[in-house]
Amino acid sequence: MKTPVKHTNSSPAKAPDSAAATAIIGMGKTGQAVARFLIGQGVDCTAFDESESASIDMTIFDEQQLKLHIGQFNADLLKQFARIIVSPGVNWNHPVLQAVRQANVPMYGDLELFAQQYRGDLIAITGTNGKTTTVSLISTMLDVLPGGIEAGGNIGTPMLDLIDGADPQRVVLELSSFQIERANPVHPKWAALLNLQPDHADMHRDMATYEAAKLRISALQGEGDKAMLPVEEHWDDLANTLKVRGVFVRRFGIGPSDTLDSGVQLHDDGSWHLFWHHYDVAHYIISDDLPAQGMHQHLNLAVAAQAAADYGLTASVIRQALTSFRGLPHRLQSIGIVKGREWYNDSKATNPDAANAALTSFHQVIWICGGLRKGLDVMTLKSAVANHVEQIFIIGTDAKPFVELAELAGVSCKFVKTIQQAVKQASQTQSGVPVLLSPAAASQDQFKNYMQRGDEFTAAVEALESGQAS
């Protein structure tokens, strides 16, 4: 196996070896999948990454020689390629990429390559929050069908790895706005837009651009396809447009089962029930029978249940899946009772809307929050904090907005900076109410990603139990 030819900023810019060469921008997980896919097709590729710490698995290149440029992107060099594939983690509005697009060099992402190749049945899920839970449950349930199903995209397996060889009969993709915006519209047979909340403000020009990217998920849907949309009035015009094209539009949310296709409703006895429909028959599960916590989680489960019903699964199979699904790591995940109280890891709540959904799932909690806000307004949490939070412990480098939120909501708070100190001091409070890590902020001020933040939270809680807490 040959090692890559590695160039840095100090190296002279060289034209690609072939007029048909492809540049791959960003060599994270997706970029490496793109390289594997294109090299397998005999395409001449050159990789670019601005980070010296890019972790590249060289086994993906087999006996091929890959040219790798580390450092700032060079517009003059990139303009010489036949096309450019941009990973979703690279800002689409990067000044160099904008300049290259203005030179009319074809530029897109891995979703475009996937759509050019895949001919099976596509299920596509997008939204600000809840995508991974919904995709995971759909994958679990539909795997019992003949031919099964593969899951990937923004979750787990890169989508191009799913079609390495024979096309699977069905694929369910978690699609971020970054993947959707840098591809021609795909054509899912079944699509769901879960929600749209302020996030990724640092990667999109504005909220309208963010929404436009999400809406492309249904741009090619037509006669016989199904689309799942939230019940809010904001989506009524889109629903009507899709219906005119012959799309079977389903609506979900909190409300009665006689007006919604799936969701959660309040019964006369005061209990909440999750529901979905199989043809015209509604099926129900008491929310207390669901191991996964939180109204927002139950809405995701309801969407997944409707997808499974639309693909012909029986109510008993769906019911068994929902009542055994315990949720995913870092998503309102119970990590047990330690020091007389239950602890919840919701590190994936990287924006205020996600944290609001978690906070309102409890009567009272001790809240651990803070991190990199990305310009989002935490004051939208005032009501949830005032009504559901007993005490706040703030971590991260941007504490001031959270302190101001606590003062406005009338809740005691303390800035402790590290997650270990937050866990230690939360364990010493007297009430015994649950402790919730739901940061309402990104993690990159202190951690590699939200997963590392959640793992360190879990380790700190486990250290309490073993008496090793620092």
N, C-alpha and C positions, 0 to 999 in steps of 0.2 A: 504494500500500500504506500502510495506516494504522499508526501506531506504537501500542504498547500503552499503556493507561492504567495508570500505575504508582503504587502506593500503598506507603507505608512504615509503620513502627510508629506514627509520629506522626499518621497519617491516621485519621480517625474510621472505625469499623467500619460498613460499609454492607451492607444486605441484598442478596442477589443480585437481578438484574433479573427473573428468572422463577422460578416455583415449581418448574420442571423443570430448573433450572440444576445443573451439575456442577462440583465443585471438584476440581482436579488438584493433588496435593501432591507437590512435587519436580519441578523442571523440567530434569533432566538428559536423557540420551538417551531413556530410556523415557517420561518425562513429556511430552517434545516429540512422541513418536510417538502417545501417547494424545490429545494436543491435535489433531494432524493428523487422526486417525481420527474423533474426535467432531465436530470442526468440519465434516469432510466429510459427516457425517450431519445437519448442521444443528443440532447441540446447542449450547446456550449454555454456555460454559465460563469459569471464572475460575481463574487459576493462582496457586499459592502456593509460595514457596521461602524458606527461612530464610537462604540465602547471598546476599549482595550480589554475589558474583562469578559467579552462575549465568550460564552462557553459553547464551543462547537465540537460536536461528536464527529471526529474525522472518519469513523467507520462508514458513515453514510456515503462517502465518495468512492468507495471500493477502489478500483485501480485508476480512477479518473484523477486528473490534476485540476484542482480548483484554485483560481486566483482569488485572493482575499485582501481587500483594502480596509485597513483599520484607521479611523480618524475622520475628520470632517469631510462631508460629501463634497464632491467636485462637480459642478454643473457642466463644465466643458467636457469632462470625461464621460459623464452619464449621457450626454446628448448624442454620443457616438454609438449607443446601443440600439438594437432593433426594437427592444421593448424593455420595460422595467416592471418588476414585480415587487410591491411594497408590503411589508409585513404590517399587521394591524397595530402593533405597538409603536410604530413610527408615525409621527404626526404627518397627516396628509397635507397639511398647510406649511410644512417645512419650507423655508424660502428657496432652498436649492431645488426641491421637488417642484415647487410652483414654476420656477424658471424653466425647468426641463419640460414640464407639461406645455408651457407657452411655446416651446419649440416644436410642439406636435409629436413628441415621442410617445407612443402608446404606453400607458401606465395604468396598472390595476393591481388587484390583490389575489390571494389564493382562491377566493370564492369564484372569481371569473374562470380560473383554470378548472375548478371543480365542475362548474356548470357546463363548460365546453365538453366535458368527458362523461358525466354521469347521466344515465338514461333510466334509472330506477324511480321508485316512488319516494319523493322528498317531503319530509315534514320539517318545517322551519319555525323556530321559536326565537322571538326577540323581545326586548323590553329593558328598562333600566335595572330592575331588580327581579329576582325569582327565576331567571332563565335556567340556571343549572339544576335547581330542584325539579322544575317541570320536565326538562329534557331527561334527567336521570330516571324519573318515574315512568315517563312514556316509554323509554328504552326497556325498563324492567318489565313492564306489562306487555308490550308488543313483541317481546322476544319469544313469547309462547306461540306466535303465529307461524305457519309454515314458511320457511325462508328466514324467519327471525328479523332482526333489525340491528343496524349499527348506529352508534352515537358518536358525535364528535363536533368539531368546529372550534368554538371558543371554550369548549370544555374537553378535557382529557385528550383524546386522539385528534391530531390535526386532520382536517377533512380530506386532504389529498392522500393521506395514509389509508383512508377507508377504501379507496378505489385503486389500490396498488395490486393489480391483477383483475380478477373478475368483479364486475359491479355487484354489490349486495342488492337484494331485492328491495329493501327499504333502508333509508337513512334518515335519522332525525338530527338536525343541526342546531346548536346554539349559536346564534349570529349576533355579534356586536354591531353597533352602528358603524364602527371603523371598517368591518368586513363588508357590510352592505354598501357603504358609500363608494368603495373603490372597486365596484364590479357592475357590469350590466345587470339589470334585474333578473333574478332567478325565478323559477316557476314551481313553487311548492304546491302539492296537491292539498295539503292541510297546513295552515299557518296560524300562528297566534302572536298577537301584540299584547303583552301582559300589562304594561304600564309605561308611562313616560314622565320622568321626574328630573329635576335639575341635577345634572351630573356631567362629567366630562367637559365642563365649560372650558377647560384648558386645551381641549383637542378639537373643539368645534367653534366656528365663528360666533354662533349665537344659538339660542334655543330653537329658532325656526329651522336652522340648518340641521340641527340634531334630529328634530322631528321628521324632516324631509328624508333623512337617511333611513330612519325606521320604517317609514311608509312605503319605501321601495320593496319591502318584503312581499307586498300584495300586488305590485304593479302589473304582473303578467297573469294573475289569476283570472280565470274565466269560467265558462259553463262546466258545472260538475265539481269544481274545487270548493273547499271549505275554508273559511276565515273566522277566527275567534277574536273578538274585540271587547274591550271593557264596556260596561254599561253606561258610562258617563256621556252626557250630551255632546261633549267635545268630539266624540267619534261618530256621531250620527251621520254627518255628511259623507264620511268615508264609507260607512255601512251602506248608505243608499247608492253610492257610486258602484260599489262592488255588486250589489244586488242587480243593478241594471245590466252588468256584464254577465249575469248568470251565476255568480258565486253564491253559495249557500252560507249566509252570514250567521254566526252564533254570537251571543252576547253573554258575558259572565260578570259576576260581581256580588255585592251584598244586596239581597232582595228576594222577593218571592219566586218560587219555582214555577209559578204559572206565567211569569213574564220573562224569566231568564232561562237560558239553556243549562247553565251550571253556575255554581257559586255556593254561598252560605246564607242561610235564612234563619230568622228567629221564630221559634214556634210559640204557641200560646202558653205553654207551660214554662217559658223562660229559658228553654234549652236551645242551643245553636245546632243546626244540622247542615252538613255538607251535602250537596246534591248534584246530580247530573241526569241527563236524559238518554234513554235508549229508544229511538223513534219518539213516540209521544208519551212514554211512560217515565215518570220521575223516580229516581232511586235515591235513598237517603242514608246517611250515617251520622249518628250523634257525634258531635265534635269531641266530646269527652272521651270517645272510644279511639281517637286518633293519637298515636304516640307523638307525632310531630306537633310542636307547640306553635301557637300564634295564628291570628286571623289571616295575615298575609300568606303564611305557609298553607293554610287551608284553601285559600283561593287558588294557589298554584296547583294543589292537589286536585281541585275541582276541574281545572283546565285539563290536566293530564287525564283525569277520569273520562272527560268528554271525548278527548282524542281516542282513548282506548275503546270507548263505546262506538264511536264512528267507524272504527276499524273492525267492529264485530265482536269484541270481547264481551263475555257475559257479565251480568251484574255481580255474580258470586266471585269471579276471578278478580274483578276490579275491587270489590270490597276487601278481599283477602290482601291484595297489594297495599291498599290504603291503610288498613289497620295494622300492617306489619312494618310500614315504612317509618323509620325513626328519625328521618332527616339526615342532612349531610353535614360533614364537619364544617365548623365556623359559621353555621347558619342557625342561630338560636338553638345550639346543640347543648343539651344537658350533659355536664361532665361529672354529675353525681353530687351527693351530700357530703360535705366536708365541714368540720367545725360547726355542726348543727344547722347548716343552711345549704340550699342548693345553689350551684354555680352554673352560669350559662355563658357559652362562648358564641358570640354573634359578631366575630371579627370581620365578617364579610360586609357588615353594615358600614359602608364607606361613605355614605351620604346621609343627610338629615332625614330624608323620607324613609330610608331603611331603618334607621334608629327609631323613628316615630312608630313604625309598625311593631317593632320589638317592645318598646316601652309600654305601649297600650295593650300588650298581651298579658300584662301583669297588673295585679291590684296595687302592689307596692314593691319597689326594688331599690337596691343600692346600685347606682349607675357608675360604671367606669367608662370614660369617654375621652376624646381628644385625639389630635394627630394633625395631619395635613388637610386643611379645609378645602383647598382648590377653589377658593372664592365663594363657597356656598354659605348661605345665611342660616346659622343655627338657631336664630330667634324664632324660626317656624316651629321649634320644639317647645315653646313656652308652655302651652296648654298640657302637653303630655308630661313634661317635667313637673309642673305644678300639681298635677293630679295623680301621678304614678311613681314619683321618685322621692325617696326618703332622705338620701344623702348622695353627694356626687364626689367622686375622686377623678381628678383630671390629669391625664398624661400628655406627653408630646411637647412640641416646641411652640405651639400656637394656642396658649392657654387663655389669653385675654377674652376672646369671644365667648368661651364656655363659662368663664367666671361671670361675665356680664349676663349671660343667660340664667345662671343660677340666682343671681341677685334679682333679676326681673321676675323669676318664677317663685321667689321666696323660699329657696331650698339651700340648705347648708352645703358648702363645697370646700374642697381642699386640693391645691395643686401639689401633686406628689411626683410628677415628672415620669417615673418609670413604672412599668406594669407590675414589677415585683413589689414595689412599695404600695401600689394601689391594692393589690391582693392582700398583702399583709395587714394594711390598715383597715380594709373592708372587713376582714375576718375578726377584727377586734370590736366592731360595733355591736351593740347590745340587743338589737331587736330580733335578729334571726331571720329577717326577710331575705329573699334570694339576692344574689349578686349577679349583675348582668354586665358583661363587656359588650357594648354596642357603640363603637367609637364615633359614629356620625362623621367620620373623616378618613382620609386615606392614611396609609401606614408608612409611606416612604421617608418620613422625617426621622424615624427611629428603626425601621425594619425593612427587610428586602421586599416584603409583600404582606398582604393581610393574613396569609397562611402562617408565616413566621410569627406574626403578632399573636394569632390565636394559639399557636403551639407554645409560645412562651407564657401566655396566660394559663394554659392548661398545666404546664410544668410547674408554675408557681403555686397553683392550687394543690397539685399533688404533693409538692414540697411541704405545704401546711400539714397535710395528713401524716407525712412521715417525720414531721418535726424538723425538717431541713430548711425551712423558710429563712431567708436572709433579712 
